[in-house]
Amino acid sequence: MEELKCQLIEIKKNDYNFTGYDLDKLISEMLTNIGAIDSELRDELIYITFGQMIVTNNVLNKDQIKLLLDICVDDQHLFYRLGESETDSVFVRSFSVLILPLILNVDHRDSFLSESEIKYVQKRLYTYVRNEKDVRGYVDGKGWAHALAHAADALAAIAKHPYTEEDDLIELLEVINAKILFSNSVYTHNEDERIALSAFNTIDRGLLSEHQILNWINNLKIQLDTQKKLVSDLNGLYLKLNVRNFLNNLYFRLRYNNVGNTLQKEIEKILDSIRDF
């Protein structure tokens, strides 16, 4: 691990010049340590280096990127000990899912992944998001876990991808509802804003009808009312705050971009109905 860290620090100092490095070996070592507890290695070195490899310097060929994608969504990465909470396994999952937007956005531009490959990633991503239980943001002594925020970035990227179709977008909105309707605590590390971006990208694709979108947003309100009756007053407050914060973020993103005027009005009604005073 220390040898890898020294290598990545040196690569960073040399402005991400990868000349003389065995990239396949380097990628393998980075993936082995993608969930390292050392936040500098995990966040500032491994993730940033992957970004430089995939997006900025374009040093990886298409086969290397495809292999990287396959590994990131496999059972030992995206699904690694999925269902655990408050354990260090979250770092493996969280930083594996964070690689997906890098690859998806490059593929959106260069089109080297097949439709079946994108559909597989999409299926794995939706299943992962539904089942991720560890929603911690910043973990003292270990840095950012941020699994939900990172997953939201991946959802935002998949929403924009040309191979993502109408039915996929409807399911994506259902996945969003499943995470927004959370009553154990209030999201406090910008998760709601990043989830709102994934919802905005879904709406902005223009594949869903106004009726479908309004049905989704009203269903969110129905689910909120139903779930509030099943939890304590405090958990009901958490639930309402998560929904309200999400809707506020989505509303202002829609308004700023002049998208979905009817939806904006419906969100206003829902926000008015759930305010305390």
C-alpha positions in Angstrom: 0.0 0.0 0.0 2.8 2.4 0.9 4.6 1.6 -2.4 1.4 2.4 -4.3 1.0 5.6 -2.4 4.5 6.7 -3.2 4.0 5.9 -6.9 0.8 7.9 -7.1 2.3 10.9 -5.3 5.2 10.8 -7.8 2.8 10.5 -10.8 0.8 13.5 -9.4 4.0 15.5 -9.0 4.9 14.8 -12.6 1.5 16.1 -13.8 0.1 12.6 -14.4 2.7 11.5 -16.9 2.3 7.8 -17.0 5.3 7.1 -19.2 7.3 4.1 -18.0 4.5 2.7 -15.8 2.8 -0.7 -16.4 -0.7 0.7 -16.5 -2.4 -2.7 -16.2 -0.4 -3.4 -13.0 -1.0 0.1 -11.7 -4.8 -0.2 -12.3 -4.9 -3.6 -10.5 -3.1 -2.2 -7.5 -5.4 0.8 -7.4 -8.5 -1.4 -7.5 -7.1 -3.6 -4.8 -6.9 -0.5 -2.6 -9.9 1.4 -3.8 -11.5 1.2 -0.4 -8.4 2.0 1.6 -9.0 3.5 5.0 -6.3 6.0 4.3 -8.4 8.9 2.9 -5.4 10.5 1.1 -4.7 7.3 -0.8 -8.3 6.5 -1.5 -9.8 9.9 -2.3 -6.9 12.2 -3.3 -4.7 9.7 -5.1 -6.5 6.6 -6.4 -9.8 8.4 -7.4 -8.1 11.4 -8.9 -5.6 9.3 -10.8 -8.4 7.2 -12.3 -10.0 10.5 -13.4 -6.8 11.6 -15.1 -6.4 8.2 -16.8 -10.0 8.0 -18.0 -11.1 11.5 -18.7 -8.2 14.0 -18.8 -5.2 12.3 -20.3 -7.1 9.5 -22.2 -4.2 7.1 -21.6 -6.4 3.9 -21.3 -7.5 2.0 -24.3 -11.1 0.9 -24.6 -10.4 -2.7 -23.5 -8.8 -1.4 -20.3 -11.7 0.9 -19.6 -14.2 -1.9 -20.2 -12.3 -4.2 -17.8 -12.2 -1.5 -15.2 -15.9 -1.0 -15.5 -16.6 -4.8 -15.2 -14.5 -4.9 -12.0 -16.1 -1.9 -10.5 -19.6 -3.4 -10.7 -18.6 -6.9 -9.6 -19.4 -8.6 -6.4 -16.1 -7.7 -4.8 -16.5 -4.0 -5.4 -19.9 -2.5 -6.0 -21.6 -5.3 -4.1 -18.8 -5.9 -1.5 -20.6 -6.8 1.8 -23.6 -4.9 0.5 -26.2 -4.4 3.3 -23.7 -3.7 6.0 -23.8 -0.3 7.8 -21.3 1.5 9.9 -18.4 -0.7 8.7 -15.4 0.1 6.5 -16.7 -2.0 3.7 -18.6 1.1 2.5 -15.5 2.6 1.2 -15.0 -0.2 -1.3 -18.6 0.2 -2.6 -18.6 4.0 -2.5 -15.4 4.5 -4.4 -16.2 1.8 -6.9 -19.5 3.4 -7.8 -17.7 6.8 -8.1 -15.7 5.4 -11.0 -18.9 4.8 -13.0 -19.7 8.4 -13.9 -16.2 8.9 -15.2 -16.6 6.0 -17.6 -20.2 6.6 -18.5 -19.6 10.3 -19.4 -16.6 9.3 -21.6 -18.7 6.7 -23.3 -21.5 9.2 -23.8 -18.9 11.1 -25.8 -17.0 8.3 -27.5 -19.5 5.4 -27.7 -17.3 2.4 -27.1 -19.7 0.4 -24.8 -22.5 -1.7 -26.3 -26.1 -1.3 -25.3 -26.0 -4.6 -23.5 -23.0 -3.5 -21.5 -24.7 -0.2 -20.5 -27.9 -2.1 -19.5 -25.9 -4.5 -17.3 -24.2 -1.6 -15.5 -27.6 0.1 -15.2 -29.1 -3.0 -13.6 -26.2 -3.4 -11.2 -26.3 0.2 -10.3 -30.1 0.3 -9.5 -29.8 -2.9 -7.4 -26.8 -1.4 -5.5 -28.6 1.9 -4.7 -31.7 0.2 -3.5 -29.7 -2.0 -1.1 -27.0 0.4 0.2 -27.6 0.8 3.9 -24.6 2.9 4.9 -25.5 6.5 4.3 -22.7 8.1 6.3 -21.2 11.2 4.8 -17.9 12.1 6.5 -16.4 9.5 8.8 -14.0 10.9 11.5 -10.5 9.7 10.9 -11.3 8.0 7.6 -12.7 10.8 5.4 -15.6 10.7 3.0 -17.7 7.6 2.7 -20.5 9.4 0.9 -22.0 6.2 -0.7 -25.3 7.8 -1.5 -23.9 11.0 -3.0 -21.5 9.0 -5.1 -24.3 6.7 -6.3 -26.3 9.8 -7.1 -23.5 10.9 -9.4 -23.7 7.6 -11.2 -27.5 7.8 -11.5 -27.1 11.3 -13.0 -24.7 9.9 -15.6 -26.8 6.9 -16.5 -29.9 9.2 -16.8 -28.1 11.1 -19.6 -26.8 8.1 -21.5 -28.3 7.6 -24.9 -28.9 3.9 -24.2 -31.1 4.7 -21.2 -34.7 4.4 -22.4 -38.1 5.4 -21.1 -38.7 2.4 -18.9 -35.2 2.7 -17.5 -35.9 6.3 -16.5 -39.1 5.4 -14.8 -37.3 2.8 -12.8 -34.6 5.4 -12.0 -37.2 7.7 -10.5 -38.5 4.8 -8.4 -34.9 4.2 -7.1 -34.7 7.8 -6.2 -37.9 7.6 -4.2 -36.6 4.6 -2.3 -33.6 6.6 -1.1 -35.3 9.9 -0.4 -38.0 8.3 1.7 -35.5 7.7 4.5 -36.5 8.1 8.1 -33.4 7.0 10.2 -31.7 10.4 9.9 -31.6 13.6 7.9 -29.1 13.7 5.0 -26.6 16.4 5.9 -23.8 16.1 3.5 -25.3 17.4 0.2 -26.8 14.0 -0.7 -30.2 15.6 -1.4 -28.8 18.0 -4.0 -26.9 15.3 -5.8 -29.9 13.1 -5.9 -31.9 16.0 -7.2 -29.5 16.3 -10.1 -30.1 12.7 -11.1 -33.9 13.4 -11.0 -33.3 16.6 -13.1 -31.3 14.7 -15.7 -34.0 12.1 -15.9 -36.7 14.8 -16.5 -34.5 16.8 -18.8 -34.0 13.8 -21.2 -37.4 14.6 -22.6 -38.4 10.9 -22.9 -41.0 10.9 -20.1 -44.4 12.6 -20.6 -45.6 15.3 -18.3 -48.2 12.8 -17.0 -45.5 10.3 -16.1 -43.4 12.9 -14.3 -46.4 14.3 -12.4 -47.5 10.8 -11.5 -44.0 10.2 -10.0 -43.9 13.3 -7.9 -47.4 12.8 -6.6 -46.6 9.2 -5.8 -43.6 10.5 -3.7 -46.1 12.6 -1.7 -48.4 9.6 -1.2 -45.5 7.4 -0.1 -44.4 10.1 2.3 -47.9 10.3 3.9 -48.1 6.5 4.2 -44.7 6.0 5.7 -45.0 8.8 8.2 -47.9 6.9 9.8 -45.6 3.9 10.3 -42.7 5.6 12.2 -42.3 7.6 15.4 -42.8 11.4 15.4 -39.0 12.0 15.3 -38.5 9.6 12.4 -41.4 11.1 10.6 -39.7 14.5 10.9 -36.5 13.1 9.4 -38.6 11.5 6.6 -40.3 14.8 5.9 -37.1 16.8 5.9 -35.4 14.5 3.5 -38.3 14.8 1.1 -38.6 18.5 1.5 -34.9 19.2 1.0 -34.9 17.0 -2.1 -37.9 18.8 -3.6 -36.4 22.2 -2.8 -33.2 21.3 -4.6 -35.1 19.8 -7.6 -37.4 22.8 -7.8 -34.7 25.4 -8.0 -32.7 23.3 -10.5 -35.8 23.1 -12.7 -36.5 26.8 -12.3 -33.0 27.9 -13.0 -33.0 25.8 -16.2 -36.5 26.7 -17.2 -37.6 23.1 -17.3 -41.0 21.6 -16.3 -43.1 24.6 -15.5 -46.1 22.4 -14.6 -43.9 20.2 -12.5 -42.6 23.3 -10.7 -46.1 24.3 -9.7 -46.9 20.8 -8.5 -43.7 20.8 -6.3 -44.8 24.1 -4.9 -48.1 22.6 -3.9 -46.4 19.6 -2.3 -43.9 21.8 -0.4 -46.7 24.0 0.9 -48.6 20.9 2.1 -45.7 19.6 4.1 -44.4 22.8 5.7 -44.8 23.1 9.5 -45.7 26.8 9.6 
